[in-house]
Amino acid sequence: MLHILLLISATIALSIMLIPLSSRFRAPILLVFLAIGMALGEDGPGGIEFEDFALTYSAGSICLALILLSGGLDTRWSDVKAAALPAGLLAGPGVVLTATFVGLAYSLLLGASLAEGLLFGAVVSSTDAAATFMSLRHGGIRLPQRPRQTLLVESGVNDPVAIFLTISLVEIVDSGSGLSLNALAGALPLLASQLGLGLLTGLAGGWLASSLLSWLRLPAGLASPFLLATGLATFSGTGLIGGSGFLAVYLFGLVVANHGAKPPQRAIHFHEGLSWIAQICLFVLLGLLVTPSELGGVAASGLILAGALILIARPLAVFACLLPARMPWREQAYIGWMGMRGSVPIFLAIFPVVSPGPITPVFFDLVFVIVVISLLVHGLTAGVSAHMLGLDGRQDRNGPDAG
C-alpha cells in the first residue's frame, strides 16, 4: 500500500513541478501529464501493465466532476449571460454538426458503417472543459469577453449532448440494427432526461448549498470541504436518477459562486488546486492506459481525421451555428479554431470499447491520437491565433470588426 501511495504522490509532485516549466516554454501541460502516464506504462521505464478501462472510466468521472465544479465556481453569472446564446448553439446543434462531419470522414476513410462513423464523431464532438479552462485561464491570453466566455461556457455544458449521442449510437452499433429515424427518435427521451434533470438538480443543489453556507456560517476552513461534498453529492445523485451529473456539477458551482453570499476566496483557491490534481490524475491515468507501440498503426488515420475535425468540421459547425448570434467574423474564426479536445473524448471512447459490441481498442487509440494532436496544435497556437486575429487585447473591441 505504501509503495502505491509513494508512486501516486511522487507523480503528482513531479507533475506540479513541471507546470511552471511548461508555461515558460509554452508547451501544452496536459500533454506533459499524458507523457508521464505513458512513461509509467508498459512501454515506458515504469513498466506498469494497466488495461483496466472500467476503472479508468469510473476514476475519470470523478476527476471531470472536480474540474467542472472548479470551473463553475470560477465563472461569473454576467459572463454566462453574455455568452448564453452562442455557447448554447455550439453546445447543442454545434456538437451534432461536428459529430456528423467527422462521422462521414471516418466512414469514408476507414470503410466503416455510417453508424460506427457517427459514433466516432460523437465521441470527439465536444470541446474539453479541462483543456479549455487551462489554456485560456492560465495561459495569459487576453481575449475579449464574448469569445472567451463562449469557449468556457460551451466546454462546460456541451458534454450532455456528446454523452447522449455516444450512448445512443453505442446501442445502435451494438445491436447491428443500423441507423433509422425510429432508433434516433427513441433516444430523445434520454437527451431530455440528461439535460432536464441535470439542469434542475444543478440549479437546486447550488441554491441549497449556497443558502446553507450563508445560514450555517461555517468556519472558513470548512467551507471548502462542504462545497466539495455537496457538489459531488449533486453530481452522483443526478447520475443515479438518469440526469447529466457533469452538467449538474458545473451549474452547481456556477450558482454557488453567484447566489447569495459568495464563497470565501480560500474555497475558490482550494477547488482550483483540487482541479489541478484532478487533471493530473486523469491525464496520467489516460496516458497509462495507452500502449504507445500500438499507436503507429493508427497514426496516419488519426492525423487525417484530426485534420478533418480541426480544419473542416469544427469551423463549419461554428460558422453555421453562430449566424443567429451576429458575432464578428474574427471572434467566430477564433472560436472555430480553438475547439480543444482533451480528456472527455478519451473518456467517452472507453464506453464503446467496454460495451459488448464490435468496437475494439483501435477505436480508443484513434481518439487518443486525435486528442494529442488537438492539444499540441491548439495549445501551441492559442496565443498566436488570437494575435493574428486581433483578439489579444491590443485591438479596440469597438473597432471596425466589432459589428
C-alpha positions as CSV (number, residue, x, y, z in Angstrom):
1,M,0.0,0.0,0.0
2,L,2.8,2.4,0.9
3,H,4.6,1.9,-2.4
4,I,1.4,2.7,-4.3
5,L,1.0,5.9,-2.2
6,L,4.6,6.8,-2.8
7,L,4.2,6.4,-6.6
8,I,1.0,8.4,-6.8
9,S,2.3,11.3,-4.6
10,A,5.6,11.4,-6.4
11,T,3.9,11.5,-9.7
12,I,1.6,14.4,-8.7
13,A,4.5,16.3,-7.2
14,L,6.6,15.9,-10.3
15,S,3.7,17.0,-12.5
16,I,3.1,20.1,-10.4
17,M,6.8,21.0,-10.6
18,L,6.7,20.7,-14.4
19,I,3.8,23.2,-14.7
20,P,6.0,26.4,-14.4
21,L,8.5,24.9,-16.9
22,S,5.7,24.1,-19.3
23,S,4.3,27.6,-19.1
24,R,7.8,29.1,-19.7
25,F,8.3,27.1,-22.9
26,R,4.6,27.4,-24.0
27,A,4.3,23.6,-24.0
28,P,0.8,22.1,-23.6
29,I,1.0,20.9,-20.0
30,L,-1.8,18.4,-20.5
31,L,0.4,16.6,-23.0
32,V,3.2,16.5,-20.3
33,F,0.8,14.8,-18.0
34,L,-0.1,12.3,-20.7
35,A,3.5,11.7,-21.4
36,I,4.2,11.0,-17.7
37,G,1.4,8.4,-17.8
38,M,2.8,6.7,-20.9
39,A,6.3,6.7,-19.4
40,L,4.9,4.8,-16.4
41,G,3.2,2.3,-18.7
42,E,4.3,-1.0,-20.1
43,D,6.2,0.6,-23.0
44,G,8.0,3.1,-20.7
45,P,10.6,2.8,-18.0
46,G,7.8,2.4,-15.4
47,G,6.8,-0.9,-17.0
48,I,3.3,-0.9,-15.4
49,E,0.8,-3.0,-17.2
50,F,-2.6,-1.3,-17.0
51,E,-5.6,-2.1,-19.2
52,D,-8.5,-1.5,-16.8
53,F,-10.9,0.6,-19.0
54,A,-13.7,0.3,-16.5
55,L,-11.6,1.6,-13.6
56,T,-10.3,4.5,-15.7
57,Y,-13.9,5.3,-16.7
58,S,-15.0,5.5,-13.0
59,A,-12.0,7.4,-11.8
60,G,-12.2,9.7,-14.8
61,S,-15.8,10.6,-14.0
62,I,-14.8,11.8,-10.5
63,C,-11.9,13.8,-11.9
64,L,-14.1,15.5,-14.5
65,A,-16.6,16.4,-11.9
66,L,-14.0,18.1,-9.8
67,I,-12.7,20.0,-12.8
68,L,-16.2,21.2,-13.8
69,L,-17.0,22.1,-10.2
70,S,-14.0,24.4,-10.1
71,G,-14.8,25.9,-13.4
72,G,-18.4,26.7,-12.3
73,L,-17.1,28.3,-9.0
74,D,-14.7,30.5,-11.0
75,T,-17.3,31.7,-13.5
76,R,-19.3,35.0,-13.1
77,W,-23.0,35.0,-14.0
78,S,-22.6,38.1,-16.0
79,D,-20.2,36.3,-18.3
80,V,-22.5,33.4,-18.7
81,K,-25.4,35.7,-19.7
82,A,-23.2,37.4,-22.3
83,A,-22.3,34.1,-23.9
84,A,-25.5,32.2,-23.3
85,L,-26.8,32.3,-26.9
86,P,-23.5,31.4,-28.8
87,A,-22.5,28.8,-26.2
88,G,-25.9,27.2,-26.2
89,L,-25.9,27.0,-30.0
90,L,-22.4,25.4,-30.0
91,A,-23.2,23.0,-27.1
92,G,-26.3,21.7,-28.9
93,P,-26.5,21.9,-32.7
94,G,-22.8,22.5,-32.9
95,V,-22.0,19.2,-31.3
96,V,-24.4,17.4,-33.6
97,L,-23.0,19.0,-36.7
98,T,-19.4,18.3,-35.7
99,A,-20.2,14.7,-35.0
100,T,-21.9,14.4,-38.4
101,F,-19.0,15.9,-40.3
102,V,-16.4,13.8,-38.5
103,G,-18.5,10.7,-38.8
104,L,-18.8,11.0,-42.5
105,A,-15.0,11.4,-42.7
106,Y,-14.4,8.3,-40.5
107,S,-16.8,6.2,-42.6
108,L,-15.2,7.3,-45.9
109,L,-11.6,6.9,-44.7
110,L,-12.0,3.5,-42.9
111,G,-14.8,2.0,-44.8
112,A,-16.9,1.6,-41.7
113,S,-20.6,1.8,-41.4
114,L,-22.3,5.2,-41.0
115,A,-23.5,4.3,-37.5
116,E,-19.9,3.5,-36.4
117,G,-18.6,6.7,-38.1
118,L,-21.2,8.8,-36.3
119,L,-20.3,7.1,-33.0
120,F,-16.7,8.1,-33.6
121,G,-17.8,11.6,-34.4
122,A,-20.0,11.8,-31.3
123,V,-17.0,10.8,-29.1
124,V,-14.8,13.6,-30.4
125,S,-17.6,16.1,-30.8
126,S,-17.4,18.0,-27.5
127,T,-14.7,20.5,-26.6
128,D,-13.0,19.8,-23.3
129,A,-13.5,21.8,-20.2
130,A,-10.2,20.9,-18.6
131,A,-8.2,21.8,-21.7
132,T,-10.1,25.0,-22.4
133,F,-10.1,26.3,-18.8
134,M,-6.4,25.6,-18.5
135,S,-5.5,27.1,-21.9
136,L,-7.5,30.4,-21.5
137,R,-7.4,30.9,-17.8
138,H,-3.8,30.1,-17.1
139,G,-2.3,30.9,-20.5
140,G,-2.3,34.7,-20.1
141,I,-4.4,35.2,-23.3
142,R,-6.3,38.5,-23.2
143,L,-9.3,37.7,-25.2
144,P,-12.4,39.9,-25.4
145,Q,-15.2,38.8,-23.0
146,R,-17.6,37.3,-25.6
147,P,-15.3,34.8,-27.4
148,R,-13.6,33.9,-24.1
149,Q,-16.7,33.2,-22.2
150,T,-18.3,31.4,-25.2
151,L,-15.4,28.9,-25.3
152,L,-15.5,28.5,-21.5
153,V,-19.3,28.1,-21.2
154,E,-19.5,25.9,-24.2
155,S,-16.9,23.5,-22.9
156,G,-18.7,23.3,-19.6
157,V,-22.2,22.5,-20.9
158,N,-21.7,20.5,-24.2
159,D,-20.9,17.2,-22.5
160,P,-24.5,16.0,-22.1
161,V,-25.2,16.2,-25.8
162,A,-22.0,14.3,-26.6
163,I,-22.8,11.7,-24.0
164,F,-26.3,11.3,-25.3
165,L,-25.1,10.8,-28.8
166,T,-22.4,8.4,-27.7
167,I,-24.7,6.2,-25.6
168,S,-27.4,6.2,-28.3
169,L,-25.1,5.3,-31.1
170,V,-23.3,2.6,-29.0
171,E,-26.7,0.9,-28.6
172,I,-27.3,1.1,-32.3
173,V,-23.9,-0.2,-33.3
174,D,-24.0,-3.0,-30.7
175,S,-27.5,-4.1,-31.9
176,G,-26.4,-4.1,-35.5
177,S,-29.8,-2.7,-36.5
178,G,-28.4,0.3,-38.4
179,L,-29.5,3.9,-38.4
180,S,-33.1,4.7,-38.6
181,L,-35.4,7.6,-37.7
182,N,-37.2,5.4,-35.2
183,A,-34.0,4.5,-33.5
184,L,-32.9,8.1,-33.2
185,A,-36.3,9.3,-32.1
186,G,-36.4,6.6,-29.4
187,A,-33.3,8.1,-27.9
188,L,-34.7,11.6,-27.5
189,P,-36.2,10.8,-24.0
190,L,-32.6,10.1,-22.9
191,L,-31.5,13.5,-24.1
192,A,-34.4,15.1,-22.3
193,S,-33.7,13.4,-19.0
194,Q,-29.9,14.1,-19.3
195,L,-30.4,17.8,-19.9
196,G,-33.6,18.4,-17.9
197,L,-32.5,16.6,-14.7
198,G,-29.0,17.9,-14.9
199,L,-30.4,21.5,-15.2
200,L,-32.9,21.1,-12.3
201,T,-30.6,19.3,-9.9
202,G,-27.6,21.5,-10.6
203,L,-29.6,24.7,-10.0
204,A,-31.4,23.3,-7.0
205,G,-28.3,21.8,-5.4
206,G,-26.3,25.0,-5.9
207,W,-29.1,27.2,-4.4
208,L,-29.4,24.8,-1.4
209,A,-25.7,24.7,-0.8
210,S,-25.3,28.4,-1.1
211,S,-28.3,29.1,1.3
212,L,-26.9,26.6,3.8
213,L,-23.4,28.2,3.6
214,S,-24.9,31.6,4.4
215,W,-27.2,30.3,7.2
216,L,-24.7,28.0,8.9
217,R,-21.9,30.4,8.9
218,L,-19.3,27.7,8.9
219,P,-15.6,28.4,9.8
220,A,-13.7,29.4,6.7
221,G,-11.8,26.2,6.8
222,L,-14.9,24.1,6.5
223,A,-16.5,25.9,3.5
224,S,-14.2,24.2,1.0
225,P,-15.0,20.6,2.1
226,F,-18.7,21.4,2.5
227,L,-18.8,22.6,-1.2
228,L,-16.8,19.6,-2.3
229,A,-19.1,17.2,-0.5
230,T,-22.4,18.8,-1.7
231,G,-21.0,19.3,-5.2
232,L,-20.1,15.6,-5.5
233,A,-23.4,14.6,-4.0
234,T,-25.2,16.7,-6.7
235,F,-23.1,15.0,-9.3
236,S,-23.6,11.4,-8.2
237,G,-27.3,11.9,-7.2
238,T,-28.1,13.4,-10.6
239,G,-26.4,10.4,-12.3
240,L,-28.4,7.9,-10.2
241,I,-31.7,9.4,-11.4
242,G,-30.7,9.4,-15.1
243,G,-29.5,13.0,-15.5
244,S,-26.2,14.5,-16.6
245,G,-24.1,14.8,-13.5
246,F,-21.5,16.8,-15.4
247,L,-23.9,19.5,-16.3
248,A,-25.3,19.4,-12.8
249,V,-22.0,19.9,-11.0
250,Y,-21.0,22.7,-13.4
251,L,-24.3,24.5,-12.7
252,F,-23.9,23.8,-9.0
253,G,-20.6,25.6,-8.9
254,L,-22.0,28.5,-11.0
255,V,-25.0,29.0,-8.7
256,V,-22.9,28.8,-5.5
257,A,-20.4,31.4,-6.9
258,N,-23.2,33.9,-7.9
259,H,-26.1,33.4,-5.5
260,G,-26.3,34.9,-2.0
261,A,-23.1,35.2,0.0
262,K,-20.0,34.5,-2.2
263,P,-17.9,31.5,-1.1
264,P,-14.7,32.5,0.7
265,Q,-11.7,33.2,-1.6
266,R,-9.8,30.4,0.1
267,A,-12.6,28.0,-1.0
268,I,-12.1,29.1,-4.6
269,H,-8.3,28.5,-4.3
270,F,-8.9,25.1,-2.7
271,H,-11.1,23.9,-5.6
272,E,-8.6,25.4,-8.1
273,G,-5.9,23.4,-6.6
274,L,-8.1,20.3,-6.4
275,S,-8.9,20.8,-10.1
276,W,-5.2,20.8,-11.0
277,I,-4.7,17.5,-9.1
278,A,-7.8,16.0,-10.8
279,Q,-6.4,17.0,-14.2
280,I,-3.0,15.5,-13.4
281,C,-4.6,12.2,-12.1
282,L,-6.9,12.0,-15.1
283,F,-4.4,12.6,-17.8
284,V,-1.7,10.4,-16.2
285,L,-4.3,7.6,-15.9
286,L,-5.3,8.0,-19.5
287,G,-1.7,8.0,-20.6
288,L,-1.1,4.9,-18.5
289,L,-4.0,3.2,-20.3
290,V,-2.4,3.8,-23.8
291,T,0.2,1.5,-25.2
292,P,2.4,3.8,-27.4
293,S,3.8,0.9,-29.5
294,E,0.3,0.3,-30.8
295,L,-0.3,3.9,-31.9
296,G,1.9,3.6,-35.0
297,G,-0.7,1.6,-36.9
298,V,-3.4,4.3,-36.4
299,A,-1.1,7.4,-36.6
300,A,-1.8,8.2,-40.3
301,S,-5.6,7.7,-40.0
302,G,-5.6,9.7,-36.8
303,L,-3.7,12.6,-38.5
304,I,-6.2,12.7,-41.3
305,L,-9.2,12.6,-39.0
306,A,-7.7,15.3,-36.8
307,G,-7.3,17.5,-39.8
308,A,-10.9,16.9,-40.8
309,L,-12.0,17.8,-37.3
310,I,-9.8,20.9,-36.8
311,L,-9.8,22.3,-40.3
312,I,-13.3,21.4,-41.6
313,A,-15.8,20.0,-39.1
314,R,-15.3,22.5,-36.2
315,P,-15.1,25.7,-38.3
316,L,-18.1,24.7,-40.4
317,A,-20.2,23.9,-37.3
318,V,-19.2,27.1,-35.6
319,F,-19.9,29.4,-38.6
320,A,-23.3,27.6,-39.2
321,C,-24.4,27.8,-35.6
322,L,-23.2,31.3,-34.8
323,L,-25.1,33.0,-37.7
324,P,-28.0,34.0,-35.3
325,A,-25.6,35.3,-32.7
326,R,-24.3,38.1,-35.0
327,M,-20.8,37.7,-33.8
328,P,-17.9,39.4,-35.6
329,W,-16.1,37.1,-38.0
330,R,-12.8,37.4,-36.2
331,E,-14.4,36.0,-33.0
332,Q,-16.1,33.3,-34.9
333,A,-12.9,32.3,-36.6
334,Y,-11.1,32.1,-33.2
335,I,-13.8,30.0,-31.7
336,G,-13.8,27.8,-34.7
337,W,-10.1,27.3,-34.4
338,M,-10.0,26.8,-30.7
339,G,-12.2,23.7,-30.4
340,M,-9.8,22.0,-27.9
341,R,-10.2,18.3,-27.3
342,G,-8.9,16.7,-24.1
343,S,-9.9,14.1,-21.6
344,V,-13.6,14.0,-22.4
345,P,-13.2,12.3,-25.9
346,I,-10.7,9.8,-24.5
347,F,-13.1,9.2,-21.6
348,L,-16.1,8.7,-23.9
349,A,-14.0,6.4,-26.1
350,I,-13.8,3.9,-23.2
351,F,-17.6,3.3,-23.3
352,P,-17.9,1.7,-26.7
353,V,-14.7,-0.3,-26.1
354,V,-16.1,-1.9,-22.8
355,S,-19.5,-2.5,-24.3
356,P,-20.2,-6.0,-25.8
357,G,-20.4,-4.7,-29.4
358,P,-17.8,-4.8,-32.2
359,I,-15.8,-1.8,-31.2
360,T,-12.1,-2.7,-30.5
361,P,-9.3,-0.8,-28.6
362,V,-8.2,0.5,-32.0
363,F,-11.2,2.9,-31.8
364,F,-9.7,4.2,-28.5
365,D,-6.2,4.6,-29.9
366,L,-7.6,6.7,-32.8
367,V,-9.4,9.0,-30.4
368,F,-6.2,9.3,-28.3
369,V,-4.2,10.3,-31.4
370,I,-6.7,13.0,-32.3
371,V,-6.7,14.4,-28.8
372,V,-2.9,14.5,-28.7
373,I,-2.8,16.4,-32.0
374,S,-5.5,18.8,-30.8
375,L,-3.7,19.5,-27.5
376,L,-0.5,20.1,-29.4
377,V,-1.9,22.3,-32.2
378,H,-4.3,24.3,-30.1
379,G,-2.1,24.6,-27.1
380,L,0.8,26.0,-29.1
381,T,-1.3,28.3,-31.3
382,A,-3.9,29.7,-28.8
383,G,-2.0,32.9,-28.3
384,V,-0.6,33.2,-31.8
385,S,-4.0,32.8,-33.4
386,A,-5.6,35.4,-31.1
387,H,-2.8,37.9,-32.0
388,M,-3.2,37.2,-35.8
389,L,-7.0,37.8,-35.5
390,G,-6.5,41.0,-33.4
391,L,-8.2,39.5,-30.3
392,D,-5.3,39.6,-27.9
393,G,-6.3,42.8,-26.1
394,R,-4.3,45.1,-28.4
395,Q,-7.2,45.9,-30.6
396,D,-10.2,48.0,-29.6
397,R,-13.3,45.8,-29.3
398,N,-15.4,48.5,-30.8
399,G,-13.3,48.9,-33.9
400,P,-14.3,48.2,-37.5
401,D,-14.6,44.5,-37.0
402,A,-16.8,44.7,-34.0
403,G,-20.1,44.6,-35.9
